[in-house]
């Protein structure tokens, strides 16, 4: 399978950083994808995509990821935990 797909699967998992159900509900975060691509290729190169395996690999190796990858993954998780911003009501 192509490496770009590995990156998408990995970063979707990192963006969620929690359960497989959460991974399925969220689109990959572009900032996490950009920050973690090299780490995924280095740490999980032999992992077959699918079934959350790449996300599991990255979570298992989170301590070994680059500071940029950690920061992006944590920021994405905090952003999701805060929930969507509530839009202001339209002017009357």
C-alpha positions in Angstrom: 0.0 0.0 0.0 1.3 3.5 -0.8 2.9 5.5 2.0 0.5 8.5 1.6 -2.3 6.2 2.6 -0.3 5.1 5.6 0.1 8.7 6.6 -3.6 9.3 6.4 -4.5 6.3 8.5 -1.8 7.0 11.0 -2.7 10.6 11.5 -6.4 9.9 11.7 -5.5 7.7 14.6 -3.2 10.2 16.2 -5.7 13.0 15.8 -8.1 10.9 17.9 -5.4 9.5 20.2 -8.1 7.4 21.9 -10.4 4.7 20.7 -11.0 3.1 17.4 -14.5 4.4 17.4 -13.2 7.9 17.7 -10.8 7.3 14.8 -13.7 6.3 12.5 -15.6 9.5 13.4 -12.8 12.1 12.7 -11.1 13.2 9.6 -7.3 13.4 9.6 -5.9 16.6 11.0 -3.7 18.2 8.3 -1.3 19.7 11.0 -0.9 16.3 12.6 -0.4 14.6 9.2 2.4 17.1 8.3 4.1 16.9 11.7 4.0 13.1 12.1 4.6 11.7 8.6 8.3 11.1 9.2 7.7 9.5 12.6 5.1 7.2 11.1 7.5 6.1 8.4 10.4 5.6 10.9 8.5 3.9 13.7 5.7 2.0 11.9 7.1 1.3 8.4 6.4 -2.5 8.6 2.8 -2.1 9.9 0.1 -3.2 7.5 -2.6 -0.5 7.3 -6.2 -1.2 8.3 -7.9 -2.1 11.5 -6.3 0.8 13.4 -2.9 -0.9 13.4 -0.9 2.2 12.4 -2.7 4.2 15.1 -1.9 1.5 17.7 1.7 1.5 16.6 2.0 5.3 16.9 0.4 5.3 20.3 2.8 2.5 21.4 5.7 4.6 20.2 4.4 8.1 21.2 7.3 8.7 23.5 9.6 8.2 20.6 7.9 10.7 18.3 9.4 14.1 17.5 8.4 17.1 19.6 6.6 18.5 16.6 4.5 15.4 16.2 3.7 15.2 19.9 2.7 18.9 20.0 0.5 18.6 16.9 -1.3 15.4 18.2 -1.8 16.9 21.7 -3.1 20.2 20.2 -5.5 18.3 17.9 -6.8 16.2 20.8 -7.3 19.3 23.0 -9.1 21.1 20.2 -11.5 18.2 19.8 -12.1 17.9 23.5 -13.1 21.6 23.6 -15.8 20.8 21.1 -17.0 23.0 18.2 -17.3 26.7 18.8 -20.8 27.8 19.2 -21.6 30.4 16.5 -22.9 33.8 17.5 -26.5 34.4 16.8 -27.3 36.3 13.6 -27.7 40.1 14.0 -31.3 41.2 14.3 
